[in-house]
Amino acid sequence: MENRKELRTWLNKFGLDHPLVIAGPCSAETEDQVLKIAHQLKDSDATVLRAGIWKPRTRPGNFEGVGALGLKWLKRAKDETGMMTTTEVANANHVDLALENDIDILWIGARTTVNPFVVQDIADALKGTDKTVLIKNPVNPDLSLWLGAVERFYTADVKNLGVIHRGFSTYEKTRYRNNPEWQIAIELQNRFPDLPLILDPSHIAGRRDIIFDLCQTALDLNFDGLMVETHFDPDNAWSDAAQQITPTTLIQIMEDLRIRKVTDEAADYRNKINTCRTQIDVADHQLIEMLGKRMKISDEIGKLKKEHNVAVLQTKRWNEILGKMILQGEDKNLSEEFILKVFKAIHQESINHQKKIIN
């Protein structure tokens, strides 16, 4: 993706002194609902009004959106408030209808991003457009698939691009509806620093009480904006009620959030941060050395298992290790979620080592 700085120009044109805020209901329900929310958001930090028109649901029978009729509601909201508008498109027909109704920003949903054929169709429908396209991460934690969708639009000469981090599906029980997997977003930033990155805390959280914390984490990680689901009566929303907040709550969140500086040139800060970073480097080196030693022990265990024809996976032993590590992690202020990730990775590497020896 050459000339990536072009990707940021659409964001700069807003001239905002705060991150871009996109807000509005999960679903457009009625014209009155859309207009009421738009007017309540008009004087907030929200620049763009969002509303789902077509709602891809996991199972049939749930509310799947009002369809193209809702685009006219968004257009009226734009005319009355001056806010820009955005909605999700899932096929080329959706694109044509959105363009006819002067929708400013189109987003590609997580279920669509996983399908390169559909992404290509949408990209072709938008070829050469000056509209902004935001691409949500795929439901599974696959950075290449996410970036592949971006590249399809860029190749179609769609230059106003950005990405939305909405978390990833997982079978494991966590405090989130969709696990944030922050390291994937960080890797995306490292590889494409000029690609605008927006957080969707609503779909990560699945509940409203942790929206603020997720937004603050995103700002701490230098995200460029936030897409927050808002509704004047969240508890009675027609979809995803638990994760929506009121416009009043959004305004308070925006007031309470702290925007961090990229750095500080003060000598005292720089001296102390450099000292801490040196200590981190030493600790990281020690971690690698210790992991290397652990794998050598795993190799020895693998040789013993081969000699005695013993299976590689020992479930009882593994559960004992995991239980002990979770308890020790708590003593060191390390979350159970973190310990599980680290030791599952270590365990998998040990299994790989032993499988090579036995086979």
C-alpha positions as CSV (number, residue, x, y, z in Angstrom):
1,M,0.0,0.0,0.0
2,E,2.1,2.9,-1.3
3,N,1.6,6.6,-0.5
4,R,-0.2,5.7,2.7
5,K,-0.3,9.3,4.0
6,E,-3.1,9.8,1.5
7,L,-5.2,7.6,3.7
8,R,-5.2,10.2,6.5
9,T,-6.2,13.3,4.5
10,W,-9.9,12.7,5.0
11,L,-9.5,12.7,8.8
12,N,-7.4,15.9,8.8
13,K,-10.1,17.8,6.9
14,F,-12.3,17.8,10.0
15,G,-9.8,20.1,11.8
16,L,-10.9,18.7,15.1
17,D,-9.1,19.4,18.4
18,H,-10.2,16.0,19.7
19,P,-10.5,12.4,18.3
20,L,-13.2,11.8,15.7
21,V,-16.5,10.7,17.4
22,I,-19.1,8.7,15.5
23,A,-22.3,8.1,17.5
24,G,-25.9,7.0,17.0
25,P,-28.1,4.0,17.5
26,C,-27.2,0.4,16.7
27,S,-30.3,0.3,14.4
28,A,-32.4,2.9,12.8
29,E,-35.9,2.1,14.2
30,T,-38.2,4.9,13.3
31,E,-37.7,8.3,11.7
32,D,-38.6,10.0,15.0
33,Q,-36.0,7.9,16.8
34,V,-33.2,8.8,14.3
35,L,-34.0,12.5,14.4
36,K,-34.4,12.7,18.1
37,I,-31.0,11.1,18.7
38,A,-29.4,13.3,16.0
39,H,-30.6,16.4,17.6
40,Q,-29.4,15.3,21.1
41,L,-26.0,14.6,19.6
42,K,-25.8,17.8,17.6
43,D,-24.1,19.9,20.3
44,S,-21.8,17.0,21.5
45,D,-18.3,16.1,20.3
46,A,-19.9,13.7,17.8
47,T,-19.2,14.8,14.2
48,V,-20.8,11.8,12.4
49,L,-24.2,10.2,13.0
50,R,-24.3,6.4,12.7
51,A,-27.2,4.0,12.3
52,G,-27.5,0.5,11.1
53,I,-30.0,0.2,8.2
54,W,-29.3,-3.4,7.2
55,K,-28.6,-5.6,10.3
56,P,-26.9,-8.9,9.6
57,R,-28.1,-11.1,12.5
58,T,-26.5,-14.4,13.7
59,R,-29.9,-16.1,13.6
60,P,-33.0,-15.5,11.5
61,G,-36.1,-14.0,13.2
62,N,-34.3,-11.2,14.9
63,F,-34.7,-7.6,13.8
64,E,-32.7,-7.2,10.6
65,G,-33.1,-3.5,10.0
66,V,-35.6,-1.2,8.4
67,G,-33.8,-1.3,5.0
68,A,-33.4,1.4,2.5
69,L,-36.2,3.5,4.0
70,G,-33.9,4.4,6.9
71,L,-31.5,6.1,4.5
72,K,-34.0,8.8,4.0
73,W,-34.2,9.3,7.8
74,L,-30.4,9.7,7.9
75,K,-30.5,12.2,5.0
76,R,-33.2,14.3,6.9
77,A,-31.1,14.1,10.1
78,K,-28.1,15.4,8.1
79,D,-30.1,18.3,6.6
80,E,-31.5,19.3,10.1
81,T,-28.4,19.0,12.2
82,G,-25.4,19.4,9.8
83,M,-23.9,16.1,11.0
84,M,-22.3,13.8,8.6
85,T,-23.8,10.3,8.3
86,T,-22.6,6.7,8.2
87,T,-24.1,3.3,7.8
88,E,-23.0,-0.3,7.2
89,V,-23.1,-1.7,3.6
90,A,-22.9,-5.4,3.0
91,N,-23.2,-5.6,-0.8
92,A,-23.0,-3.5,-4.0
93,N,-26.7,-2.8,-3.9
94,H,-26.4,-1.3,-0.5
95,V,-23.6,0.9,-1.8
96,D,-25.7,2.2,-4.7
97,L,-28.6,3.1,-2.3
98,A,-26.3,4.7,0.2
99,L,-24.7,6.9,-2.5
100,E,-28.1,7.9,-3.8
101,N,-28.9,9.2,-0.3
102,D,-25.6,11.0,0.1
103,I,-24.3,8.9,3.0
104,D,-20.9,10.4,3.8
105,I,-19.1,7.4,5.3
106,L,-19.7,3.7,4.6
107,W,-18.5,1.0,6.9
108,I,-17.8,-2.7,6.2
109,G,-19.0,-5.0,8.9
110,A,-17.0,-7.7,10.6
111,R,-19.0,-10.5,8.9
112,T,-18.4,-8.9,5.5
113,T,-14.7,-8.4,6.0
114,V,-14.1,-12.1,6.2
115,N,-15.4,-12.6,2.6
116,P,-12.9,-11.4,0.0
117,F,-15.4,-12.0,-2.8
118,V,-18.0,-9.7,-1.2
119,V,-15.4,-7.1,-0.3
120,Q,-14.2,-7.0,-3.9
121,D,-17.7,-6.5,-5.1
122,I,-18.2,-3.5,-2.7
123,A,-14.8,-2.1,-3.6
124,D,-15.7,-2.3,-7.3
125,A,-19.0,-0.5,-6.7
126,L,-17.1,2.3,-5.0
127,K,-14.2,2.5,-7.5
128,G,-12.8,6.0,-7.6
129,T,-15.3,7.4,-5.2
130,D,-14.3,10.2,-2.8
131,K,-16.5,8.7,0.0
132,T,-14.8,7.5,3.1
133,V,-14.8,3.8,3.8
134,L,-14.1,2.3,7.2
135,I,-13.4,-1.4,7.5
136,K,-14.1,-3.3,10.6
137,N,-11.8,-6.1,11.7
138,P,-13.0,-9.6,10.7
139,V,-14.7,-11.6,13.4
140,N,-11.6,-13.9,13.8
141,P,-8.3,-12.4,14.9
142,D,-6.6,-12.4,11.4
143,L,-4.6,-9.2,10.7
144,S,-3.8,-10.3,7.1
145,L,-7.5,-10.7,6.3
146,W,-8.2,-7.2,7.8
147,L,-5.5,-5.5,5.8
148,G,-6.4,-7.5,2.7
149,A,-9.8,-5.9,2.7
150,V,-8.2,-2.4,3.1
151,E,-5.9,-3.2,0.1
152,R,-8.9,-4.2,-2.1
153,F,-10.4,-0.7,-1.6
154,Y,-7.1,1.0,-2.1
155,T,-6.5,-0.9,-5.3
156,A,-10.0,0.2,-6.4
157,D,-8.8,3.8,-6.1
158,V,-10.8,4.5,-2.9
159,K,-8.3,6.7,-1.1
160,N,-10.3,7.8,2.0
161,L,-9.9,4.7,4.1
162,G,-9.8,3.8,7.8
163,V,-10.3,0.8,10.0
164,I,-12.5,0.1,13.0
165,H,-11.4,-2.1,15.8
166,R,-14.5,-3.9,17.2
167,G,-12.9,-6.9,18.9
168,F,-12.8,-10.6,18.0
169,S,-15.0,-13.6,18.7
170,T,-13.7,-16.1,21.1
171,Y,-15.0,-19.3,22.7
172,E,-13.3,-18.5,26.0
173,K,-15.2,-16.7,28.7
174,T,-14.0,-13.1,29.1
175,R,-15.4,-9.8,30.4
176,Y,-16.0,-8.7,26.8
177,R,-18.6,-9.6,24.2
178,N,-15.7,-9.5,21.7
179,N,-12.2,-9.8,23.0
180,P,-10.2,-6.6,22.1
181,E,-6.9,-8.4,21.3
182,W,-5.2,-5.0,21.6
183,Q,-1.9,-6.4,20.2
184,I,-3.5,-6.9,16.8
185,A,-4.5,-3.3,16.6
186,I,-1.0,-2.2,17.8
187,E,0.6,-4.4,15.1
188,L,-1.7,-2.7,12.5
189,Q,-0.6,0.7,13.8
190,N,3.1,-0.3,13.6
191,R,2.8,-1.6,10.0
192,F,0.5,1.2,8.7
193,P,0.9,4.3,11.0
194,D,-1.0,6.5,8.5
195,L,-4.1,4.4,8.4
196,P,-6.7,6.0,10.7
197,L,-7.8,3.7,13.5
198,I,-11.2,4.0,15.2
199,L,-12.4,2.0,18.2
200,D,-15.9,0.5,18.4
201,P,-16.1,0.0,22.2
202,S,-19.8,-0.9,22.1
203,H,-19.2,-4.2,20.2
204,I,-16.1,-5.0,22.3
205,A,-17.9,-4.4,25.6
206,G,-21.4,-5.8,24.9
207,R,-22.4,-3.8,28.0
208,R,-22.4,-0.1,28.7
209,D,-20.6,-0.1,32.1
210,I,-17.1,-0.6,30.5
211,I,-17.5,1.8,27.5
212,F,-15.5,4.5,29.2
213,D,-12.6,2.3,30.1
214,L,-12.3,1.0,26.6
215,C,-12.5,4.5,25.1
216,Q,-9.7,5.6,27.5
217,T,-7.5,2.6,26.6
218,A,-8.0,3.5,22.9
219,L,-6.9,7.1,23.4
220,D,-3.9,5.8,25.4
221,L,-3.0,3.7,22.4
222,N,-3.3,6.7,20.0
223,F,-6.5,5.7,18.3
224,D,-7.9,8.4,16.0
225,G,-11.5,8.1,16.9
226,L,-14.4,6.4,18.6
227,M,-17.7,4.9,17.3
228,V,-20.1,4.6,20.2
229,E,-23.7,3.3,20.0
230,T,-26.1,5.8,21.5
231,H,-29.8,5.8,22.0
232,F,-32.2,8.0,24.0
233,D,-33.8,4.9,25.5
234,P,-31.1,2.2,25.4
235,D,-32.9,-0.4,27.4
236,N,-35.7,-0.5,24.9
237,A,-33.6,-0.5,21.8
238,W,-34.6,-3.0,19.1
239,S,-31.0,-4.4,18.9
240,D,-28.0,-4.6,21.2
241,A,-29.7,-2.8,24.0
242,A,-27.2,-3.7,26.7
243,Q,-24.3,-2.0,24.9
244,Q,-25.9,1.3,24.1
245,I,-25.6,4.5,26.1
246,T,-27.6,7.7,26.1
247,P,-26.3,10.9,24.4
248,T,-26.1,12.5,27.8
249,T,-23.8,9.7,29.0
250,L,-21.7,10.1,25.8
251,I,-21.3,13.8,26.4
252,Q,-20.1,13.1,30.0
253,I,-17.7,10.4,28.8
254,M,-16.2,12.8,26.3
255,E,-15.7,15.3,29.1
256,D,-14.0,12.8,31.3
257,L,-11.7,11.2,28.8
258,R,-8.0,12.3,28.9
259,I,-6.2,12.8,25.6
260,R,-2.5,11.9,26.2
261,K,0.5,13.6,24.6
262,V,2.6,11.6,22.3
263,T,5.6,12.4,24.4
264,D,7.1,15.0,26.7
265,E,10.4,16.7,26.0
266,A,11.0,17.5,29.7
267,A,14.5,16.3,30.7
268,D,13.2,14.6,33.9
269,Y,10.6,12.7,32.0
270,R,13.0,11.5,29.3
271,N,15.6,10.4,31.8
272,K,13.1,8.4,33.9
273,I,11.4,6.8,30.9
274,N,14.8,5.8,29.4
275,T,15.7,4.2,32.7
276,C,12.4,2.3,32.8
277,R,12.8,1.2,29.2
278,T,16.3,-0.1,29.8
279,Q,14.9,-2.2,32.7
280,I,12.2,-3.5,30.4
281,D,14.8,-4.6,27.9
282,V,16.8,-6.4,30.6
283,A,13.6,-8.1,31.8
284,D,12.6,-9.1,28.3
285,H,16.1,-10.6,27.7
286,Q,15.7,-12.6,30.9
287,L,12.3,-13.8,29.8
288,I,13.7,-15.2,26.6
289,E,16.5,-16.9,28.3
290,M,14.1,-18.5,30.8
291,L,11.7,-19.6,28.1
292,G,14.7,-21.2,26.2
293,K,15.6,-23.1,29.4
294,R,12.0,-24.3,29.8
295,M,11.9,-25.6,26.3
296,K,15.1,-27.6,26.8
297,I,13.4,-29.3,29.8
298,S,10.4,-29.9,27.6
299,D,12.8,-31.6,25.0
300,E,14.1,-33.9,27.8
301,I,10.5,-34.8,28.7
302,G,9.8,-35.5,25.1
303,K,12.7,-37.9,24.9
304,L,11.5,-39.7,28.0
305,K,8.0,-40.0,26.6
306,K,9.4,-41.4,23.3
307,E,11.5,-44.0,25.1
308,H,8.4,-45.1,27.2
309,N,5.8,-44.7,24.4
310,V,3.9,-42.1,26.5
311,A,1.4,-39.6,24.9
312,V,2.6,-36.0,24.5
313,L,-0.5,-34.4,26.0
314,Q,-1.0,-34.9,29.7
315,T,-4.2,-33.1,30.5
316,K,-4.2,-33.6,34.3
317,R,-0.6,-32.3,34.6
318,W,-1.5,-29.3,32.3
319,N,-4.5,-28.4,34.4
320,E,-2.4,-28.5,37.6
321,I,0.2,-26.2,36.1
322,L,-2.5,-23.8,34.9
323,G,-4.2,-23.6,38.2
324,K,-1.0,-22.9,40.1
325,M,0.0,-20.2,37.6
326,I,-3.3,-18.4,37.9
327,L,-2.9,-18.3,41.7
328,Q,0.7,-17.1,41.5
329,G,-0.3,-14.5,38.9
330,E,-2.9,-13.1,41.2
331,D,-0.2,-12.5,43.8
332,K,1.8,-10.5,41.2
333,N,-1.3,-8.5,40.1
334,L,-1.5,-10.4,36.8
335,S,-5.0,-11.0,35.4
336,E,-6.3,-14.5,34.9
337,E,-6.9,-13.6,31.2
338,F,-3.2,-12.7,30.8
339,I,-1.9,-15.8,32.5
340,L,-4.1,-18.1,30.4
341,K,-2.9,-16.5,27.2
342,V,0.8,-16.7,28.2
343,F,0.8,-20.2,29.5
344,K,-1.4,-21.6,26.7
345,A,1.2,-20.3,24.3
346,I,4.0,-21.8,26.3
347,H,2.2,-25.1,26.6
348,Q,1.6,-25.2,22.8
349,E,5.2,-24.5,22.1
350,S,6.2,-27.3,24.5
351,I,3.8,-29.7,22.7
352,N,5.3,-28.7,19.4
353,H,8.8,-29.4,20.7
354,Q,7.8,-32.8,22.0
355,K,5.9,-33.8,18.9
356,K,9.0,-33.2,16.8
357,I,11.0,-35.5,19.1
358,I,8.4,-38.3,19.2
359,N,7.7,-38.2,15.5
